[in-house]
Amino acid sequence: MEFAGLLRAEEGVIKDVIFLPGTESSEIRAVLRLYMMPNMSMAGSVHSHPTPNTNPSGADLALFTRIGDHHIIVGAPYNKRSWKCYDRSGKSRVLDVLDIEFDEDEDDFQCII
């Protein structure tokens, strides 16, 4: 099943994936309902492809131009190496992954709708 979400950043660090109400997911695609986007700035998007191909499609490129400048595509087998990040024009870009520890006292998982 494909998924799609939006990326929210704080101080240049992507910290949240926002799943919009009404997003449609199937075995072959995921459709975001951008009109459901909350009134906050988004760093970009993240979605999956059902194959190992992480190259953006025409629909992906159209989405990239509408939201932020960091767009992650995750492909099968969905592991630490099966993803790529792109800028709003579809050019591959480096996205550093930070190794951080979460404070156990904080509510680390939030649902923003």
Secondary structure, DSSP 8 states (H G I E B T S, - for coil): ---EEEEEEETTEEEEEE--TT-EE-SS-EE--GGG--SS---EEEEEESSS--S--HHHHHHHTTS-SEEEEEETT-STTSEEEE-TTS-EE----------TTS-------
